[in-house]
Amino acid sequence: MAFPTPSNAEAWQPRPMPVGGPADGVATSASAVSWGAVAAGGAAAAALSLILLILGVGLGLSSVSPWTHAGVTATTLGVSTIVWLTLTQLLASAMGGYLAGRLRTRWLDTQADEVYFRDTAHGFLAWAVSSLATAALLTSVIGSIVGGGLQAGATGAGGAAVAATGLAQDDEGASMAYFVDTLFRRDAGTSAGDRAAAANVAPVDAAITDIGTDRDAAEIGRILMFSNLSEPLPQDDVRHVGQLVAQRTGLSPSDAQQRVTDTYARAQAQAREADTDARAAADAARQASATAALWLFVSLLIGAFCASLAATFGGRQRDA
């Protein structure tokens, strides 16, 4: 029977348990990632973010008012929102990262630099889980921030195009109907006989006149709506509308055509004003959305840094 050599005898000897090993009740893990600690830190950070966001909404609504000279200004509200979002990311991410570092298992026989890197990675992973969970809960809010500028820009461009083509009015055509009504305005002293004499026609009954006026108004409305307000009204339309106006108001043909030209110019001015307002609103919405997206990006970076840094503190206390 062969006895073990000295080298084999050393192999049969039990190895001493390192200090802080399982004998001391300290959990160890061969894996470089403690997913349980990452999930716990991410869940805590997401919950704190949600709580702080709800608190921020409540404080924001309590600070604004629809009344003039009451409540904070829009600039103050915007700056306060940016500061609150940044503070929310800082606090929530720091807590999540600290929990991820403090709750992870101890890595035995691992160099200090590797432990530091793993703690940093745990904090970053906790922040990532928290950000994804928060985004899933607040998809509509983030979507409105990111897509608000594009949607507002498309709406503004559509409104500008509609205004430029003379279709900037409600379903009943009230905007263009106002200009049509101004064409048929007449002096208070002008009688039906004077209007008929000016138009070289026989006087007719008032009811028939009203029916004709409605028919003429509808025709003029169609002419003006069909025309492109960014271009002058064709001369044929000016003469035809001028004849209808002269028949109903008693104006001379030249004065009636001048009224048509002036009224059309006012409609063009209103369309240009609507175009300018729509473009200004679209540009303001675009700038606001761009600013919100950029500051949200900065706050997320701050959160990632705070989570990674706090995880190193938590891991250091875990190994102490």
C-alpha positions, 0 to 999 in steps of 0.5 A, a space after each residue: 500500500 502506497 503512502 501519500 507523498 508530501 505533496 499529496 499530503 498537503 493536498 489532503 489537508 483542509 484549507 483554512 477558511 478566510 476571515 469573513 468567509 462563510 464561517 463568519 456568516 458572510 454570504 459570498 457569490 462567484 457572480 460579478 453581478 448581484 441582480 437581486 441588489 440591482 433590482 432592489 435598488 432600481 425599484 427603490 429609485 423608481 418608487 422615490 422618483 414617482 413620489 417626488 414627481 407627484 409632489 412636484 406636480 402638486 407644488 407646481 399646480 399650487 403655484 400657478 393661477 389663471 388670474 392676472 398678476 397671480 401665481 408664478 410666471 411661466 419662466 419661473 415655473 419652467 426653471 422650477 420644473 427643471 430644478 425639481 427634475 434634476 433634484 428628483 434624479 439626484 436623490 432617487 438615483 443616489 438612494 437606488 445606487 447606495 442600496 444596490 452597493 450595500 445589498 450586494 454580496 461580498 466578493 472574496 479574493 477580488 482586488 480592490 480595483 475590481 470591487 470598485 468597478 463592480 460597485 460602480 456597475 451595480 449603481 449604474 445598472 440600478 439607475 438603468 432599471 429605475 429609468 426604464 421602470 419610470 419611463 414605462 410608468 410615465 410613457 405619455 409624459 415623456 412622449 409629450 415632452 419629446 414629441 410636443 415640438 414636432 406635433 406643434 410644428 406640424 400643427 402650426 405649419 398646417 394652420 399657416 397653410 390653411 390661413 394662406 389658402 383662405 380656409 382659416 375659418 370654422 365649420 360654418 365659414 364665420 370668418 369669411 362670412 364677416 367679410 361678405 357681410 361688409 360688402 353689402 353694407 349700405 348707407 342708412 339713407 339709401 332706400 330700395 328705390 335708390 338702389 334699384 335706380 343705381 342698378 338700372 332695375 325695377 324695385 322689387 319686394 323686400 322679401 325677394 330682395 332678401 332672398 337675392 341677397 342671401 344667394 349673392 352672399 353665398 356666391 361671393 363667399 364661394 368666390 372668396 373661399 376658392 381664391 388664394 388669399 396670398 394672391 390678388 383677386 382676379 379682375 373677372 371676380 372683382 368685376 362680377 362681385 362689384 356688380 352684385 355689390 352695386 345692385 344691393 348697395 346702390 354704389 356706383 360700379 367703380 365704388 363697388 369694385 373699390 369696396 371689393 378690393 379693400 375688403 379682400 385686402 383686409 381678408 388677406 391681412 387677417 390671413 397673414 396675421 394668422 399665418 404669423 401667429 401660427 408660425 410663432 406658436 409653433 416656434 415657441 413650442 419647438 423651443 420649449 420642447 427642445 429645452 425640456 428634452 435637453 435638460 431631461 438628458 442632463 438630469 438623467 446623466 446626473 442621476 447615472 453619476 450619482 447612482 454609480 458614486 453612491 453604490 461605491 459608498 454602499 459597497 465600501 460599507 458592505 465590506 467594512 
